[in-house]
Amino acid sequence: MLSALAFALYLAASAGLLFYGLNCYVLLILFSKKSKETRARQLLTEEKWEKEHPPGDFSNLPKITTQLPLYNEFNVAERAIRAIAAFDYPTHLHQIQVLDDSDDETCALVDSVAEELLEKGIWIDVVRRNKRHGYKAGALSDAMPTAHGEFIAIFDSDFVPEPDFLRNLIPHFSDQKTGLVQARWAHLNRKASLLTRAQSVGIDGHFAIEQTARSANHLFLNFNGTAGIWRRTTIEDAGGWTADTLTEDLDLSYRAQLKGWHLEYVPHVTAPAELPETYSAFKSQQFRWAKGSIQTAKKLLPEIFRSGRPLFAKLQSVFHLCHYFAHPLMLVLALLALPALHYLGGELHRIWLIVFAIPLIASTLGPTVLYTISQRHLYPTDWKSRVLLLPALVLVGFGICISNTRAVLEAFLGIKSGFIRTPKRGSKVTKSYNPVANIIPLLEIVAATYCAFTLFAYIRSGNFGIAPFLFLYIAGFALVGFSSLREQLHARKA
């Protein structure tokens, strides 16, 4: 009875991963249909704006507030503030709000830099709260009454935007129903390690293909939490910032679109950012994104399906909001591959081999094709060398599925957790923010051992069809588990 149940769960998880893999091709088709047309439209919008707003003519420029939420970001706070202060925008029309919730020496650093910039004529305010309620969402919400801008630009502390960032995005608000304009993330420290190189490929896939496909085809799009500009009235009309999910950016994005606002994505405008350089920091970031997206799905999917949006858009919102549910499905396959083999008497006939292999191929090959095309699209001169990093990205994706499964389960069960920020290193590390120790790395190492035993059982029974995928599980769990454990032990000694 138990083995039959395990086999049924294995098949259900396989079917789920098959759909996730196939949807990658759907997004690629959508991207190929509309990306050039959208690019041409956006360039025309920018040309028209430049004619109407020649250099030196400030008469029709809107007032903008740029918000920089901080919490103990000593390594990167000054760099971010100075980058924002260097924006090529009239100082009397550009207010900088540093939303500093820090409780360490970051506070003194922020005050020193702000005082220096004020003396130079930069409009900068440091906003502090007595209590850090609502984390980032709370800071953004609390700062709104003192924000003077008609538009609100938001940056995380690890971003270093170019001076022309505001001027490049503001033209895309020419349509009064455009509530947000989002730029593409670039990478400051891509070459720092194998992990950062792998992450860069994954992020490029999201921004080059997925975001372009959603925006150009009028599907639900998400603000990525940073490197974007909101129309203030859009934030207010959508109900403002709320802290009932860990992804306040995703939540507000969907609420705004349900109110009828359009979100525009401009991929040729980039904002460089720092990628997490440790496995602990990367898993912390992914945990927050995974849990927050499922929380948002629970909160908003019923309203989405009651809305008048086309059925296709509603289904794509399910794939979008529940994207991280792929990790529990991957974990189910890893854990139940051995019971499934036992249920079938230790031998996979051809039909079962196909049933076992196709979902794994689809769930691996679909994203791989998407990432490959994104690299070719963004980096036509050296994309071939960049796609060599795909095996590393695949291993990391397999390796973090335990941590992300925990995030998904906590979201489903309504278990609350605080907003754990991703530690930033900056160009020169002067303060160490150690990772929080937990048992997950040990579980990942145990999972690697279990998958090795499963692989041995499959090979011994002469079933080689899914052996390569079991090897990916072994290598992924081992890489992420041992790397995370080493980081925790190193932090304990420091």
C-alpha positions, 0 to 999 in steps of 0.5 A, spaced: 500 500 500 505 504 501 509 503 495 503 504 491 502 511 494 509 512 493 509 510 486 503 515 485 506 521 488 512 520 484 508 520 477 504 526 480 510 530 481 513 527 474 507 530 471 508 537 475 515 538 472 513 536 465 508 542 465 514 546 468 519 544 463 514 545 457 512 552 459 519 554 458 518 553 451 511 557 451 515 563 454 520 562 448 515 563 443 512 569 446 518 572 447 520 571 439 513 573 437 513 580 440 520 582 443 523 586 436 516 589 436 516 592 443 524 594 442 522 598 436 516 601 440 520 603 446 525 606 442 520 611 439 518 613 445 525 615 448 526 619 441 519 622 442 521 624 449 528 627 447 525 631 442 520 634 447 525 635 453 532 637 450 538 638 455 537 643 460 530 644 459 527 642 466 520 645 465 516 639 464 520 634 468 517 630 474 519 630 481 522 624 483 523 620 490 529 615 490 528 610 496 534 606 498 532 601 504 538 599 508 538 594 514 546 593 517 549 594 510 555 597 512 559 594 506 555 597 500 551 603 503 556 609 501 557 606 494 549 606 493 548 612 496 553 616 492 551 612 485 544 615 486 546 622 488 550 622 481 544 621 477 543 626 471 537 629 474 536 636 476 537 636 484 531 640 486 527 635 482 530 629 485 529 627 492 533 621 495 530 618 501 535 613 505 530 609 509 535 606 514 533 601 519 540 599 521 542 598 528 550 597 527 555 602 525 552 603 518 548 609 521 554 613 523 556 612 515 550 614 512 549 620 517 556 622 514 555 621 507 548 624 507 551 630 511 557 631 506 552 631 500 547 636 503 553 641 503 554 639 496 546 641 494 544 634 494 537 633 496 537 627 501 533 625 507 535 620 512 529 616 514 529 612 521 524 609 525 523 607 532 521 600 531 523 596 524 515 593 523 514 590 516 521 590 515 522 593 507 515 593 506 514 597 512 520 602 511 517 603 504 510 605 507 512 609 512 516 613 508 511 615 503 508 621 507 515 625 506 516 623 499 515 629 495 516 625 488 510 624 483 514 618 481 518 613 486 524 610 484 527 604 489 534 601 489 536 595 494 543 597 497 547 592 492 545 596 486 550 601 483 545 604 477 548 609 472 547 616 472 542 616 466 538 611 470 532 616 471 532 619 464 532 613 461 526 610 464 521 616 465 520 617 458 516 610 458 511 613 463 508 617 457 502 612 457 498 615 463 496 607 465 503 605 466 504 604 473 511 601 473 517 601 469 522 596 471 529 595 468 534 589 467 539 587 472 546 587 470 552 584 474 557 587 478 561 581 481 559 576 475 566 573 475 567 572 483 566 565 483 563 559 479 557 560 484 556 568 481 557 566 474 552 560 475 547 565 478 548 570 472 545 565 467 539 564 471 538 571 472 539 573 465 534 568 463 529 571 467 530 578 465 531 577 458 526 572 456 521 571 462 520 578 463 520 580 456 515 575 454 510 577 460 511 584 458 510 584 451 504 579 451 500 583 456 501 578 462 502 579 469 509 582 470 512 583 477 516 589 480 523 585 482 524 589 488 529 594 485 531 598 479 524 600 477 520 606 478 513 607 480 508 612 479 506 614 486 498 614 484 499 607 482 502 605 489 496 608 493 491 606 488 493 598 489 493 599 497 500 601 498 506 596 501 504 591 505 508 586 509 504 580 509 508 576 504 516 576 504 515 579 497 512 585 497 514 587 490 511 581 487 504 582 491 504 590 490 505 588 482 499 584 482 495 588 486 496 594 481 495 590 475 488 587 478 487 595 478 488 596 471 495 599 471 500 597 466 507 595 468 512 596 463 519 592 462 525 596 459 530 590 458 535 595 454 536 599 461 540 596 466 542 597 473 548 593 475 548 589 482 552 584 486 550 577 486 551 573 493 558 570 493 556 565 498 552 559 498 549 561 505 547 568 502 544 565 496 540 560 499 537 565 504 535 570 498 532 564 494 528 562 501 525 569 501 523 569 494 520 562 494 516 563 500 514 570 498 512 568 492 507 562 494 505 567 500 503 571 494 499 566 490 495 564 496 493 571 497 492 573 490 490 567 486 483 567 488 482 574 486 486 573 479 481 567 477 475 572 479 478 577 474 476 579 467 483 577 465 484 572 459 484 564 461 491 564 458 494 570 462 491 567 469 494 560 467 501 564 466 500 567 473 499 560 476 506 558 473 509 565 475 507 565 482 508 558 483 514 557 480 518 555 486 513 549 487 518 546 482 523 544 487 518 540 492 517 536 486 524 535 484 525 533 491 519 528 491 522 525 485 529 524 489 526 521 495 521 516 491 525 514 485 527 508 490 520 506 492 518 507 485 523 502 483 521 497 488 514 497 487 515 495 479 519 489 482 526 492 481 525 492 473 523 498 469 520 496 462 520 501 456 514 504 457 516 506 465 522 508 463 519 513 458 514 515 464 520 516 468 525 520 464 521 524 460 519 529 465 526 529 468 528 531 461 523 536 460 524 539 467 532 540 465 532 541 458 526 546 458 530 551 462 536 550 459 534 552 452 531 558 455 537 560 459 541 558 452 537 563 448 538 568 453 545 568 453 545 568 445 540 574 445 544 578 451 551 577 449 552 575 441 559 575 441 561 571 447 554 567 449 558 560 447 563 561 453 557 563 457 553 557 456 558 553 459 556 555 466 549 551 465 551 545 468 553 549 474 547 552 474 543 546 474 547 543 479 545 549 484 538 548 482 538 541 484 542 542 490 537 548 493 531 544 492 531 542 500 531 549 502 526 551 497 522 546 499 522 548 506 520 555 504 514 553 500 511 548 505 512 554 510 508 558 506 503 553 505 502 552 512 502 559 514 508 559 518 511 566 519 518 568 519 522 574 519 525 578 513 532 575 512 536 580 508 542 577 503 549 579 506 552 584 501 560 584 500 561 590 497 567 592 493 572 592 499 569 587 505 570 591 511 565 588 516 563 580 516 555 579 516 555 571 518 550 566 516 545 563 520 547 556 522 541 551 521 541 544 519 539 544 512 546 543 510 546 536 513 540 534 510 543 536 503 549 531 505 544 526 507 540 527 501 546 526 497 548 519 500 541 517 499 541 519 492 548 515 491 544 509 494 538 510 489 543 510 483 547 504 486 540 500 486 538 502 479 545 500 476 545 494 479 538 492 477 540 494 470 536 500 469 540 506 467 535 510 463 535 515 469 542 514 472 544 521 469 539 525 473 540 521 479 547 523 478 545 530 478 542 530 484 548 527 488 552 532 485 548 538 486 546 536 494 553 535 495 556 541 492 551 545 496 551 541 502 558 541 503 559 548 501 554 551 506 557 547 511 564 549 510 561 556 510 557 555 517 564 552 520 568 558 518 563 563 520 563 559 527 571 560 527 571 567 525 
